[in-house]
Amino acid sequence: MMMSNVVKTYLDDRGIDYQLSAHRRTATSRESAAAAHIQPDQIAKAVLMKRGGKYLMVVVPADSQVDTRSVDREMHSHYEVAPMNQAESLFRDCEPGAIPPLGNAYGMETLVDDSFDTHTDVFFEAGDHEHLVHVDGISFHGLLSDCRHGHYSTKTA
């Protein structure tokens, strides 16, 4: 597959310069970081959350997990991590588990962890388990400028 059509169109329509890099097939964002020889905190991973029938994307570094209390405070409601099989119907142009962190490209409300504010380079899933999209930090911030930003993650061991 290489790259999700939605993501490609979203980047191209905004004139974003990006590089697509291949790596061995991986199952997690941390594995993708290792396979691509980059730091895990440079990978923006999408976590799908749900409250009733409403979905929310939270974008956090690959070496972190969502701080659900922070998300609940921000949203004034309780959200839970959505089961992976529910994501398949929302991201039809992506392989299961390879969701790009551009919820706004899919019409989904998105929260972005502020740890990306200082990154000069950001990588994210292209929509499959063998490719990463690389953009500069300014472009990444611009792509998600209409999203809420805050502290939504905690580092994992």
C-alpha positions in Angstrom: 0.0 0.0 0.0 2.8 2.4 1.0 0.7 5.5 1.8 -2.9 6.1 2.7 -4.7 8.0 -0.1 -6.3 10.3 2.5 -2.9 11.2 4.0 -1.3 11.7 0.6 -4.1 14.0 -0.5 -4.1 15.9 2.8 -0.3 16.5 2.6 -0.3 17.4 -1.1 -3.2 19.8 -0.9 -1.4 21.7 1.8 1.9 21.8 -0.1 3.7 19.9 2.7 7.2 18.5 1.8 7.5 15.0 3.1 9.6 11.9 2.6 8.3 8.4 2.6 10.8 5.9 4.1 10.5 2.1 4.1 11.4 -0.2 6.9 10.9 -3.9 7.8 7.4 -4.8 8.7 6.6 -4.0 12.3 3.7 -4.3 14.7 4.2 -1.3 16.9 5.4 2.3 16.7 8.3 1.5 19.0 9.3 -1.3 16.6 9.0 1.1 13.7 11.4 3.5 15.4 13.9 0.8 15.9 13.6 -0.5 12.3 14.0 3.1 11.0 16.8 3.9 13.4 15.1 6.9 14.9 14.2 7.9 18.4 10.8 6.7 19.5 9.8 10.1 20.8 10.1 11.4 17.2 7.2 9.1 16.0 3.7 10.5 16.4 1.4 7.6 17.2 -2.4 7.8 16.9 -4.5 6.4 19.7 -8.2 6.1 19.0 -10.5 6.8 22.0 -14.2 6.4 22.3 -17.1 7.7 24.4 -20.4 6.2 23.4 -20.5 6.5 19.6 -18.1 9.4 19.5 -14.4 8.9 18.5 -11.4 11.0 19.4 -7.8 10.7 18.2 -5.0 11.4 20.6 -1.5 11.9 19.2 1.3 11.0 21.5 5.0 9.9 21.1 5.7 6.2 20.4 7.5 6.0 23.7 4.5 7.2 25.6 1.0 6.2 26.5 -2.2 8.3 26.6 -2.8 10.0 30.0 -6.5 9.2 30.0 -7.1 11.6 33.0 -5.7 14.5 31.0 -7.9 13.6 28.0 -11.0 13.3 30.2 -10.2 16.7 31.8 -9.7 18.3 28.4 -12.9 16.8 27.0 -15.0 17.2 30.2 -16.1 13.6 29.7 -14.8 10.0 30.2 -13.1 8.4 27.1 -11.7 4.9 26.8 -9.2 3.5 24.3 -11.2 2.1 21.5 -10.8 -1.6 20.4 -8.5 -1.9 17.4 -11.2 -3.6 15.3 -13.4 -0.4 15.5 -10.6 1.6 13.9 -10.7 -0.5 10.7 -14.1 0.9 9.7 -13.0 4.5 10.3 -9.6 4.2 8.5 -10.5 2.0 5.5 -7.5 3.1 3.5 -5.1 1.9 6.3 -3.9 -1.5 7.5 -5.3 -2.4 10.9 -3.0 -0.9 13.6 -1.3 1.6 11.2 -3.4 4.7 11.7 -1.8 8.0 10.7 -2.0 10.7 13.4 -3.9 13.1 11.2 -7.4 12.7 12.6 -8.4 16.0 11.1 -7.7 14.6 7.7 -10.4 12.0 8.5 -12.8 14.6 10.0 -12.1 13.4 13.5 -11.5 15.6 16.6 -7.8 15.3 17.5 -5.8 16.1 20.6 -2.0 16.5 20.1 0.5 16.1 22.9 2.6 19.2 23.3 5.9 17.2 23.4 6.0 17.6 19.6 6.3 21.4 19.8 10.1 21.3 20.1 10.8 18.5 17.5 12.6 19.5 14.4 11.6 16.2 12.7 8.5 14.1 13.1 7.7 10.7 11.7 4.4 8.9 11.5 2.7 5.8 10.1 1.8 6.2 6.4 -1.1 3.8 6.7 0.7 0.5 6.5 3.3 -1.3 8.7 6.3 -0.8 6.4 6.5 2.9 5.7 6.9 6.1 7.7 6.1 9.7 6.6 8.8 12.2 7.6 8.0 15.9 7.9 9.8 18.8 9.6 8.4 19.9 13.0 7.0 23.2 11.7 5.1 21.3 9.0 3.7 18.8 11.5 2.6 21.6 13.8 0.9 23.3 10.9 -0.9 20.2 9.8 -2.4 19.9 13.3 -2.7 23.6 14.2 -6.5 23.5 14.3 -6.4 20.7 16.9 -6.2 21.0 20.7 -2.7 20.8 22.1 -1.8 19.9 25.6 -0.1 17.4 27.9 -1.8 14.1 27.0 0.9 11.5 27.5 3.1 9.8 30.1 6.4 8.1 29.2 6.5 4.3 29.3 9.4 2.2 30.4 
